Amino acid sequence: MKLERSDINARRSRLVKYNGVCYLSGQFSDKGGTIEEQTKETLGKIDDLLQRAGSDKSRLLTAEIWITSMADFEGMDQVWKDWIAPYAPPVDVVAQSSWAIRPCALKSW
């Protein structure tokens, strides 16, 4: 079974593909802005990684979404619902976390 890694640096790979399953590193907004803008940017990065792996959002198995404040949930959730493939949603969890490597309101695994 072939193991493929993409976008590697000293501490992580952004994408690992093994046995037909893709694993993505945490993605987040680089630009900031509203929670809706950050969510759209983050999901766009996920779309790009999935496309490069020969996959798409209709094949997602699981998603972890981290936001800095549950007050942002509705804005994030509306963008998520508009983005996710109809009739093919992954299992997911949304959690609040005050930590972040960079200042951002949303991080997704």
Residue pairs with C-beta under 8 A, 6 or more apart in sequence:
1 18
1 19
2 17
2 18
3 16
3 17
3 18
4 15
4 16
4 17
4 18
5 13
5 15
5 16
5 17
6 13
6 14
6 15
6 16
6 17
6 49
6 52
6 53
7 13
7 14
7 15
8 14
12 25
13 25
14 24
14 25
14 49
15 22
15 23
15 24
15 25
15 49
15 52
15 53
16 22
16 23
17 23
17 53
21 61
22 49
22 50
22 53
22 55
24 46
24 49
24 50
24 109
25 109
26 66
26 107
26 108
26 109
27 42
27 45
27 46
27 49
27 107
27 108
27 109
28 38
28 42
28 100
28 101
28 102
28 104
28 106
28 107
28 108
29 37
29 38
29 39
29 41
29 42
29 104
29 105
29 106
30 41
30 102
31 37
31 38
31 41
32 38
32 103
32 104
33 41
34 75
35 67
35 72
35 75
35 76
35 79
35 105
35 106
36 75
36 76
36 78
36 79
38 104
38 105
38 106
39 75
39 76
39 79
39 80
39 83
39 106
40 79
40 83
42 106
42 107
42 108
43 79
43 80
43 83
43 108
46 57
46 108
47 56
47 57
50 56
50 57
50 59
50 60
56 85
57 83
57 84
57 85
57 88
58 85
58 88
59 88
60 84
60 85
60 88
60 89
60 90
61 90
61 91
62 90
62 91
62 92
63 90
63 91
63 92
63 93
63 108
63 109
64 92
64 93
64 95
64 108
64 109
65 76
65 80
65 92
65 93
65 94
65 95
65 106
65 107
65 108
65 109
66 94
66 95
66 96
66 97
66 106
66 107
66 108
66 109
67 73
67 76
67 94
67 95
67 96
67 97
67 105
67 106
67 107
68 96
68 97
68 98
68 100
68 104
68 105
68 106
69 96
69 105
70 96
72 105
72 106
73 94
76 94
76 105
76 106
77 94
84 90
97 107
100 107
